[in-house]
Amino acid sequence: MERDKEREIRDQLSMLGLQHRDLDNEIAALEAAGSVDQLHITRLKRRKLQLKDQITTLEDQLLPDIIA
């Protein structure tokens, strides 16, 4: 893989990781405050899962396939 492409993927991973942590903190704060807006919390959790899927996809691009 080219270094530029790898650097770009790592930058994206970093950005997505920050967004994932921010969502995690926001969800925790809403749940701790006893927020009654479950729909909003559910949407945040769904977005967090989407971010995790994107992170996994990018990580898979960085790791070479190993044939056992």
N, C-alpha and C positions, 0 to 999 in steps of 0.2 A: 504494500500500500504506500502511496506517495506520502511524504512527510506533511505536505500542505493539507492533504485530505485528512490525515490522521489528526493534525492540529485542529482542523475545523470540527471534526467529530468530538474531540476532547473539549473544545470550547462549548459546543452544544450540550455535551453531557454536564458540564459545570453549570450552565445556565438552567437546564432542566432540573438538576439536583437542587439548586437554590429555590426554584419554584415549588418543587415537591416538598421541601422542608417548610417553606412559608405556608403552604396549604395545610400541612400537618399541624403547624402551630396555630393557624387560624381555626381549624376544626377543633383542636383541643381546647382553645379558649372559648369557643362557642358552647361546647359541651360542658365545660366547667361552669360557665355562667348560667347554665340551665336554659339555653336558648330554646324557644318553642318552635322556631322555624325549621322543622325537620326537613322540609323540601330543600331549603338552602344548604343545609349540612349534607344532604344526600347528593346534591349537585357538586359540592366541593369534593366529596369523597370520590365521585365518578371522575371528576377532572384529575384528581390525584392518581387514580388508577390508570388513566390515559397517559399521564406523564410517566408513570412507572413502565408502561408498555413501550413508550418511546425510548426511555433510558435503556431498557433491555435490548431493544432492536439496535441501538447505536453501539452498545457494549459488544453485541454479537459481531458487529462489523469490525471491531478492533481485534477480536480474538480470532486467531486462525483456526480453521477446522482441523481437528486432530482425529485421524482415523485410527481406531484402536485395533 
